Amino acid sequence: MGRIKPNNFVAGDDVIASDINENFDDLYSQIKFGGNGADGALNVSSGTTNIDLGGLAYVIKNYTYISITGTGKVTFSNPNANGTIIVLKSQGDVTLTSSQAPMLDASGMGATGGATNTTGDGENGNTANYIFGGDSSNGKLGTGGSRSGGGAGVIYTTKNIYGITQQHIYRKWGLWITAGSGGGSGGVDVGNAVGGAGGNGGGGLVIECAGAWNFTTALGISVAGKNGADSTIGTGNSNGAGGGGGGAGGMCVILYNTLTANSGTINISGGNGGNASAGVGTGLNSYGGDGGGGAGMFAGAGGAGGLGGGQNAGGAGGAVGTHSATTGAGRGTGGNGGSASGGGTPCAGGGGGGGGTAGEYVVALNTEY
């Protein structure tokens, strides 16, 4: 029997040592820290280079080195509906000194927010991939007239699995991270107003630098969640619709072998809730649509969507996303409630969308991989 090509072994094949070694070499080149350089250099000094994620949940790029300098920028597009984890491996140095902020933009590459809504209840945002234990972190839909509000996405309940602190990394608990979940969209009761779409969550990002790490730009990297959309005011006689909930920020882990500079900062903010629309006209004597809920994350829950106005009343604003940090760094704010229209029996305003909560990040010396 002739020599078997690596990765094509079947039962009954004769295998020689070099075949096995070639398989292991190929596997090791794919998983080793810094990767195998198969995608060449990522070198951007001006303009924008976009990386299409192809709708995949997990994307690995293997570079010989990464350099984003001058006025260069790298963006991403076409994430998975439940968010994409992006892994950038560099065999050599990673230099991020571009004046663009962000120069490496994975904002909105998390789970999709609930879609724009024209009648009745809005839509739940999608929950991000790889959340351990299946926590319901997505922002919930704003209802159309029942005044129950868009429920907030929950805080993660199992935390030790995620590799977003040096303690987790150095204990070799792995680099399990997630993208951010999406916010819920706003509800519509009576009339032709349009509920705001929920914001997408931020992408998950891992950078492996087998050379020297040099990052100097403020807000030069972003895994931020996107804002929920404002609802659109109706015409004639129409109650207001709810604003969309903000998406949660994603997680970012950066490991390097040597350090040149690390004065740059990373945007992990959750998206703000969208503003509700006001009621217009008179005589409907019913409720405004509720705001969509904001998405939750590792360290906090999203903000709940505001209630649509009661009969002939304005709507409530959405809540701010929560976060364990006392400063609430990066929490999305709630959208404003819509006002009631004028007249003897005014039409009700909608509720504001809830804010998404912030993500997490860590930049650390690689001692484990």
C-alpha positions as CSV (number, residue, x, y, z in Angstrom):
1,M,0.0,0.0,0.0
2,G,1.3,3.5,-0.9
3,R,2.0,6.2,1.6
4,I,-1.1,7.7,3.2
5,K,-1.6,11.5,3.1
6,P,-1.8,13.1,6.5
7,N,-5.4,13.5,7.9
8,N,-6.7,10.9,5.5
9,F,-6.2,7.7,7.6
10,V,-8.9,5.0,7.5
11,A,-9.2,1.6,9.1
12,G,-6.7,-0.9,7.6
13,D,-4.2,1.7,6.3
14,D,-0.5,1.1,6.8
15,V,1.0,4.2,8.5
16,I,4.6,5.1,8.8
17,A,6.2,7.3,11.5
18,S,6.6,10.3,9.2
19,D,2.9,10.3,8.4
20,I,2.1,10.5,12.1
21,N,4.7,13.2,12.7
22,E,3.3,15.3,9.9
23,N,-0.1,15.1,11.4
24,F,1.1,16.2,14.8
25,D,3.2,19.0,13.2
26,D,0.1,20.3,11.3
27,L,-2.0,20.1,14.5
28,Y,0.6,21.8,16.6
29,S,1.0,24.7,14.1
30,Q,-2.7,25.4,14.3
31,I,-2.9,25.4,18.1
32,K,0.5,26.7,19.2
33,F,0.7,30.2,20.7
34,G,1.2,32.8,17.9
35,G,-0.1,30.4,15.3
36,N,1.5,29.3,12.0
37,G,1.6,32.5,9.9
38,A,-0.6,31.0,7.2
39,D,-2.4,34.3,6.5
40,G,0.8,36.3,6.0
41,A,1.3,39.7,7.5
42,L,-1.6,42.0,8.6
43,N,0.0,45.4,7.7
44,V,-2.3,48.4,7.5
45,S,-0.9,52.0,7.6
46,S,-3.7,53.8,5.8
47,G,-7.3,53.2,4.8
48,T,-9.6,50.4,6.2
49,T,-9.0,46.7,5.8
50,N,-12.1,44.6,6.5
51,I,-12.1,41.0,7.6
52,D,-15.3,39.1,6.6
53,L,-16.2,36.6,9.4
54,G,-18.4,34.6,7.0
55,G,-21.2,34.1,9.6
56,L,-19.0,31.8,11.6
57,A,-19.1,31.5,15.4
58,Y,-15.3,31.1,15.7
59,V,-12.7,32.6,13.4
60,I,-8.9,32.2,13.7
61,K,-6.4,34.2,11.7
62,N,-2.8,33.2,11.6
63,Y,-0.4,36.1,10.9
64,T,3.4,36.4,10.7
65,Y,3.0,39.8,12.4
66,I,0.4,42.5,12.9
67,S,1.0,46.2,12.3
68,I,-1.7,48.8,12.3
69,T,0.0,52.2,12.1
70,G,-0.4,55.7,10.7
71,T,-4.1,56.2,9.9
72,G,-4.8,52.5,9.3
73,K,-7.9,50.7,10.6
74,V,-9.1,47.1,10.6
75,T,-12.8,46.3,10.8
76,F,-14.9,43.1,10.8
77,S,-18.2,42.2,9.2
78,N,-20.8,39.4,8.8
79,P,-20.7,37.9,12.3
80,N,-22.6,34.9,13.4
81,A,-26.2,35.6,14.5
82,N,-25.2,34.6,18.0
83,G,-21.8,36.4,17.9
84,T,-18.3,35.6,16.8
85,I,-15.1,34.9,18.7
86,I,-12.2,36.3,16.7
87,V,-8.7,35.0,17.4
88,L,-5.8,36.9,15.9
89,K,-2.5,34.9,16.2
90,S,0.8,36.6,15.5
91,Q,4.1,34.8,15.2
92,G,5.9,38.1,15.6
93,D,5.3,41.6,17.0
94,V,1.9,43.3,17.3
95,T,2.2,47.0,16.7
96,L,-1.0,49.1,17.3
97,T,-0.2,52.8,17.1
98,S,-2.6,54.1,14.5
99,S,-4.3,57.4,15.2
100,Q,-7.7,55.8,14.4
101,A,-9.9,55.1,17.4
102,P,-10.7,52.4,17.2
103,M,-8.1,51.0,14.9
104,L,-9.2,47.4,15.6
105,D,-13.0,47.5,15.6
106,A,-14.9,44.4,16.7
107,S,-17.8,46.4,18.0
108,G,-21.2,45.0,17.1
109,M,-19.7,41.6,16.2
110,G,-21.6,39.9,19.0
111,A,-25.1,38.5,19.0
112,T,-27.8,40.2,16.9
113,G,-30.3,42.5,18.6
114,G,-34.1,42.1,18.1
115,A,-35.4,43.4,14.8
116,T,-37.3,46.6,14.2
117,N,-41.0,46.0,15.0
118,T,-44.1,47.5,13.4
119,T,-46.9,45.8,15.4
120,G,-47.4,44.1,18.8
121,D,-44.5,42.7,20.8
122,G,-40.9,43.3,19.8
123,E,-38.3,40.6,19.5
124,N,-35.8,39.2,22.0
125,G,-32.1,39.8,21.3
126,N,-30.0,36.8,20.5
127,T,-28.0,35.2,23.2
128,A,-24.2,35.0,22.6
129,N,-22.5,31.7,21.8
130,Y,-20.4,29.8,24.4
131,I,-22.1,31.2,27.5
132,F,-21.4,28.5,30.1
133,G,-24.6,27.2,31.7
134,G,-26.9,28.9,29.2
135,D,-27.5,32.1,31.1
136,S,-30.3,34.1,29.5
137,S,-28.2,37.2,29.0
138,N,-30.0,38.6,26.0
139,G,-32.3,41.6,26.2
140,K,-35.9,40.7,26.2
141,L,-38.6,42.1,23.9
142,G,-40.7,45.1,24.7
143,T,-44.3,44.2,24.8
144,G,-47.0,46.0,22.7
145,G,-49.5,47.4,25.2
146,S,-49.3,45.0,28.2
147,R,-46.9,47.3,30.1
148,S,-44.7,44.5,31.5
149,G,-41.5,46.1,30.1
150,G,-38.6,44.6,28.2
151,G,-36.8,42.2,30.6
152,A,-33.1,42.8,31.3
153,G,-30.5,40.2,30.2
154,V,-29.1,38.5,33.3
155,I,-25.6,38.6,34.8
156,Y,-23.5,35.4,34.2
157,T,-23.9,33.0,37.1
158,T,-20.8,30.8,36.5
159,K,-17.7,33.0,36.4
160,N,-14.7,30.9,37.0
161,I,-14.7,29.3,33.6
162,Y,-14.0,32.6,31.7
163,G,-10.4,33.6,31.0
164,I,-10.7,37.3,31.5
165,T,-8.5,37.8,34.6
166,Q,-4.8,37.0,35.0
167,Q,-5.7,34.7,37.8
168,H,-7.8,32.5,35.5
169,I,-5.2,32.5,32.8
170,Y,-2.3,31.7,35.1
171,R,-4.2,28.8,36.6
172,K,-4.6,27.5,33.1
173,W,-8.4,27.6,33.4
174,G,-8.3,28.3,29.7
175,L,-9.3,31.2,27.4
176,W,-13.0,30.6,27.4
177,I,-14.6,33.9,26.4
178,T,-17.9,35.1,24.9
179,A,-19.1,37.8,22.7
180,G,-21.9,40.1,24.0
181,S,-25.6,39.3,23.7
182,G,-28.1,41.5,21.8
183,G,-30.7,43.9,23.1
184,G,-34.4,43.4,22.7
185,S,-36.5,45.5,20.3
186,G,-39.3,47.9,21.4
187,G,-43.0,47.1,21.3
188,V,-45.9,48.8,19.5
189,D,-49.5,48.9,20.7
190,V,-51.9,51.0,18.6
191,G,-51.0,53.1,15.7
192,N,-48.2,53.2,13.1
193,A,-45.1,54.0,15.1
194,V,-42.1,51.7,14.7
195,G,-40.4,50.0,17.6
196,G,-36.6,50.5,17.8
197,A,-34.3,47.6,17.0
198,G,-32.1,46.1,19.7
199,G,-28.3,46.8,19.5
200,N,-25.9,44.0,18.6
201,G,-23.5,42.8,21.3
202,G,-19.7,43.4,21.0
203,G,-17.5,40.7,19.5
204,G,-15.2,38.4,21.5
205,L,-11.5,39.0,20.7
206,V,-8.3,37.1,21.5
207,I,-4.9,38.4,20.4
208,E,-1.9,36.1,20.8
209,C,1.4,38.0,20.4
210,A,4.4,35.7,20.2
211,G,6.7,38.7,19.8
212,A,6.6,42.2,21.3
213,W,3.3,43.9,22.2
214,N,3.2,47.7,21.4
215,F,-0.2,49.3,21.9
216,T,-0.4,53.1,22.4
217,T,-3.8,54.4,21.2
218,A,-6.6,55.5,23.6
219,L,-9.7,53.4,22.8
220,G,-7.7,51.8,20.0
221,I,-9.5,48.5,20.3
222,S,-13.2,48.1,20.6
223,V,-15.5,45.2,21.5
224,A,-18.3,47.5,22.5
225,G,-22.0,46.7,22.2
226,K,-24.1,48.8,19.9
227,N,-26.8,51.2,20.9
228,G,-30.5,50.3,20.6
229,A,-32.3,52.2,17.9
230,D,-34.7,55.0,18.6
231,S,-38.3,54.2,17.8
232,T,-40.0,56.1,15.0
233,I,-42.9,58.4,15.7
234,G,-46.2,57.6,14.1
235,T,-48.6,59.8,12.1
236,G,-52.3,60.7,12.5
237,N,-53.5,59.1,15.8
238,S,-50.8,56.8,17.2
239,N,-49.3,55.8,20.5
240,G,-45.6,55.9,20.9
241,A,-43.4,52.8,20.4
242,G,-40.6,51.5,22.6
243,G,-36.9,52.1,22.0
244,G,-34.5,49.2,21.5
245,G,-32.3,47.8,24.2
246,G,-28.5,48.2,24.1
247,G,-26.2,45.3,23.3
248,A,-23.7,44.1,25.9
249,G,-20.0,44.7,25.4
250,G,-17.8,41.7,24.5
251,M,-14.8,40.1,26.1
252,C,-11.2,40.7,25.0
253,V,-8.1,38.7,26.1
254,I,-4.6,39.8,24.9
255,L,-1.4,37.8,25.7
256,Y,2.1,38.8,24.7
257,N,5.6,37.3,25.1
258,T,7.4,40.6,25.5
259,L,6.3,44.1,26.2
260,T,7.2,47.4,24.4
261,A,4.2,49.5,25.5
262,N,0.7,49.0,26.7
263,S,-0.7,52.6,27.2
264,G,-3.6,52.1,24.8
265,T,-7.1,51.4,26.1
266,I,-9.9,49.1,25.1
267,N,-13.6,50.0,24.7
268,I,-15.8,47.4,26.3
269,S,-18.9,49.6,26.7
270,G,-22.4,48.4,26.5
271,G,-24.8,50.1,24.1
272,N,-27.3,52.7,25.2
273,G,-31.0,52.1,25.1
274,G,-32.9,53.8,22.3
275,N,-35.4,56.6,22.9
276,A,-39.1,56.0,22.7
277,S,-41.3,58.0,20.4
278,A,-44.1,60.3,21.6
279,G,-47.7,59.8,21.1
280,V,-49.4,61.8,18.3
281,G,-53.0,62.8,17.9
282,T,-55.8,62.0,20.3
283,G,-58.5,59.5,21.2
284,L,-56.8,56.1,21.3
285,N,-57.2,55.7,25.1
286,S,-54.6,52.8,25.2
287,Y,-51.0,52.1,26.1
288,G,-47.6,53.0,24.6
289,G,-45.2,50.2,23.6
290,D,-42.6,49.1,26.1
291,G,-38.9,49.5,25.6
292,G,-36.7,46.5,24.8
293,G,-34.4,45.2,27.5
294,G,-30.6,45.7,27.5
295,A,-28.3,42.7,27.4
296,G,-26.3,41.3,30.4
297,M,-22.7,40.1,30.7
298,F,-20.1,38.7,33.0
299,A,-20.2,41.4,35.7
300,G,-23.7,42.9,35.4
301,A,-27.2,42.6,34.1
302,G,-28.7,44.8,31.4
303,G,-31.1,47.5,32.1
304,A,-34.8,46.8,31.9
305,G,-36.9,48.5,29.2
306,G,-39.2,51.3,30.3
307,L,-42.9,50.8,30.4
308,G,-45.0,52.4,27.8
309,G,-47.2,55.2,29.0
310,G,-50.5,54.3,30.6
311,Q,-53.7,55.5,29.0
312,N,-53.2,59.2,28.0
313,A,-49.7,59.3,29.7
314,G,-46.0,59.5,28.8
315,G,-43.8,56.5,28.8
316,A,-41.0,55.7,31.3
317,G,-37.3,55.8,30.5
318,G,-35.3,52.6,30.3
319,A,-32.9,51.5,33.1
320,V,-29.1,51.8,33.1
321,G,-27.2,48.5,32.7
322,T,-25.6,47.3,36.0
323,H,-21.9,46.4,36.6
324,S,-19.9,45.2,39.5
325,A,-17.5,48.1,39.3
326,T,-18.8,51.0,41.5
327,T,-18.1,53.4,38.7
328,G,-20.2,51.3,36.4
329,A,-17.6,51.7,33.7
330,G,-19.1,51.3,30.3
331,R,-22.7,50.7,31.3
332,G,-25.2,51.6,28.7
333,T,-27.7,54.3,29.7
334,G,-31.5,53.9,29.3
335,G,-33.4,55.6,26.6
336,N,-35.8,58.3,27.3
337,G,-39.6,57.7,27.5
338,G,-41.8,59.2,24.9
339,S,-44.3,62.0,25.9
340,A,-48.0,61.9,25.6
341,S,-49.5,63.9,22.8
342,G,-51.5,67.1,23.5
343,G,-55.3,67.3,23.4
344,G,-58.2,66.2,25.6
345,T,-57.4,62.5,25.3
346,P,-53.8,62.3,24.4
347,C,-52.1,59.3,22.9
348,A,-49.6,57.5,25.1
349,G,-45.8,57.7,24.7
350,G,-43.6,54.6,24.4
351,G,-41.0,53.3,26.9
352,G,-37.3,53.8,26.5
353,G,-34.9,50.9,25.8
354,G,-32.7,49.5,28.6
355,G,-29.0,49.9,28.5
356,G,-26.6,47.0,27.8
357,T,-23.9,46.3,30.4
358,A,-20.1,46.4,29.8
359,G,-17.9,43.6,28.8
360,E,-14.5,42.6,30.2
361,Y,-10.8,42.5,29.1
362,V,-7.4,41.5,30.3
363,V,-3.9,42.2,28.8
364,A,-1.2,40.0,30.3
365,L,2.2,38.5,29.9
366,N,2.0,35.0,28.4
367,T,3.5,32.4,30.8
368,E,1.1,29.5,30.2
369,Y,0.9,28.8,26.4
